[in-house]
Amino acid sequence: MTTSRRDWQLEQMGIRQYQLRRPAALQGEVAMVLPANLKVILLAETLPVLSSPLMQDILRAMLLSVEQIYCLTPEQAMMVPEDTRCVFWLMGIEQCPDLPAALAELPVLSTPALPELADNPEAKRTLWQQICRDEYHFLPQAG
């Protein structure tokens, strides 16, 4: 392995260089700015099409608009600002990804990926129960 002059100089000065394990997580802007009216952060490996009929029905049931939901991949979850207060929706993800400690206590909805959710009445029922359980986090008249 060849070492660049810069790497060699840093090594001689005793400066440790770090290498990112998941550089894709830092694509684009590192400082994430979320909308003020955000109610739900949806985490999914494959981001759903929010204009699909099922997603529109779910958002309507939650009394949310497309502008109040923000879609991210699990790798981007660590970049969510710690002062965020909303519901996390894990879509097609078995386990909640690493989140800043301040966010770990926020409510979490969990469903299969959208295609599986569309064909699974039991999963839809479970989602509805979760929505009812956590409604005070996103319904304006609840609470």
C-alpha positions as CSV (number, residue, x, y, z in Angstrom):
1,M,0.0,0.0,0.0
2,T,1.4,3.4,-1.0
3,T,1.2,6.2,1.5
4,S,0.7,9.8,0.3
5,R,3.1,12.5,1.4
6,R,0.3,14.1,3.5
7,D,-0.4,10.7,5.2
8,W,3.3,10.2,5.9
9,Q,3.6,13.8,7.4
10,L,0.5,13.3,9.6
11,E,1.9,10.0,10.8
12,Q,5.3,11.6,11.6
13,M,3.5,14.3,13.6
14,G,1.6,11.7,15.6
15,I,-1.8,12.7,14.2
16,R,-4.2,9.8,13.9
17,Q,-6.4,9.7,10.9
18,Y,-9.8,8.1,11.1
19,Q,-11.6,6.3,8.4
20,L,-15.4,6.2,8.3
21,R,-17.0,2.8,8.5
22,R,-20.1,4.0,6.7
23,P,-19.1,7.0,4.5
24,A,-22.5,6.8,2.7
25,A,-24.2,8.0,5.8
26,L,-22.5,11.4,5.3
27,Q,-23.7,11.9,1.7
28,G,-24.7,15.5,1.2
29,E,-25.1,17.9,4.0
30,V,-24.1,16.7,7.5
31,A,-26.2,19.2,9.4
32,M,-29.7,17.9,9.0
33,V,-32.4,20.6,9.2
34,L,-35.9,19.1,9.6
35,P,-39.2,20.9,9.0
36,A,-40.7,22.6,12.0
37,N,-44.0,20.9,11.5
38,L,-42.5,17.4,11.3
39,K,-44.5,14.7,13.0
40,V,-43.0,11.4,11.7
41,I,-39.5,10.3,10.6
42,L,-39.9,7.2,8.5
43,L,-36.8,4.9,8.3
44,A,-36.6,2.4,5.6
45,E,-33.9,0.6,3.5
46,T,-36.0,1.3,0.4
47,L,-37.8,4.6,0.8
48,P,-41.5,4.3,0.1
49,V,-43.3,6.4,-2.5
50,L,-45.4,8.8,-0.3
51,S,-47.8,9.3,-3.2
52,S,-48.8,5.7,-3.3
53,P,-52.5,5.0,-2.5
54,L,-51.7,3.0,0.7
55,M,-49.3,5.7,2.0
56,Q,-51.9,8.4,1.3
57,D,-54.5,6.4,3.2
58,I,-52.2,5.9,6.2
59,L,-51.2,9.6,6.2
60,R,-54.9,10.5,6.0
61,A,-55.7,8.2,8.9
62,M,-52.9,9.9,10.9
63,L,-54.2,13.4,9.8
64,L,-50.8,14.1,8.3
65,S,-49.7,15.7,5.1
66,V,-46.7,14.6,3.1
67,E,-44.8,17.6,4.4
68,Q,-45.1,16.3,8.0
69,I,-43.2,13.1,7.3
70,Y,-39.5,12.8,6.5
71,C,-38.0,9.7,5.0
72,L,-34.5,8.5,5.8
73,T,-32.4,5.4,5.4
74,P,-31.2,3.7,8.7
75,E,-27.7,4.9,8.0
76,Q,-28.9,8.6,8.0
77,A,-30.7,8.1,11.4
78,M,-27.6,9.2,13.5
79,M,-27.7,12.6,11.8
80,V,-31.2,13.4,13.2
81,P,-30.8,16.4,15.5
82,E,-31.2,15.5,19.2
83,D,-33.8,18.1,19.8
84,T,-36.2,16.4,17.4
85,R,-39.6,15.4,18.9
86,C,-41.6,13.2,16.7
87,V,-42.6,9.5,16.0
88,F,-40.1,7.2,14.3
89,W,-41.6,4.8,11.9
90,L,-39.5,1.7,11.1
91,M,-40.7,0.4,7.7
92,G,-39.3,-3.0,6.8
93,I,-36.6,-2.7,9.5
94,E,-36.4,-5.4,12.2
95,Q,-34.4,-3.4,14.8
96,C,-34.2,0.3,15.5
97,P,-30.9,1.7,14.1
98,D,-28.5,3.5,16.4
99,L,-29.9,6.9,17.4
100,P,-28.6,9.7,19.5
101,A,-29.4,9.0,23.2
102,A,-31.9,11.8,23.4
103,L,-34.0,10.3,20.6
104,A,-34.0,6.7,21.9
105,E,-37.0,7.3,24.1
106,L,-39.3,8.6,21.3
107,P,-42.3,6.5,20.2
108,V,-41.6,4.0,17.4
109,L,-44.1,2.5,14.9
110,S,-43.0,-0.7,13.2
111,T,-44.3,-2.2,10.0
112,P,-43.1,-4.4,7.2
113,A,-42.0,-2.7,4.0
114,L,-44.8,-1.1,2.0
115,P,-45.4,-3.9,-0.5
116,E,-45.7,-6.5,2.4
117,L,-47.9,-4.1,4.4
118,A,-50.3,-3.7,1.5
119,D,-50.9,-7.5,1.3
120,N,-51.0,-8.2,5.1
121,P,-54.3,-7.4,7.0
122,E,-52.7,-8.3,10.3
123,A,-49.8,-5.9,9.8
124,K,-52.3,-3.2,8.9
125,R,-54.2,-3.9,12.1
126,T,-51.0,-3.7,14.1
127,L,-50.1,-0.4,12.5
128,W,-53.6,1.0,13.4
129,Q,-53.1,-0.1,17.0
130,Q,-49.7,1.6,17.1
131,I,-51.2,4.8,15.6
132,C,-53.9,4.7,18.3
133,R,-51.3,4.1,21.0
134,D,-49.1,7.1,20.0
135,E,-51.7,9.4,18.5
136,Y,-51.0,12.2,21.0
137,H,-47.6,12.6,19.3
138,F,-49.0,13.5,15.9
139,L,-52.7,14.2,16.0
140,P,-53.4,17.9,16.7
141,Q,-56.6,17.4,18.8
142,A,-55.2,14.5,20.8
143,G,-53.7,14.8,24.2
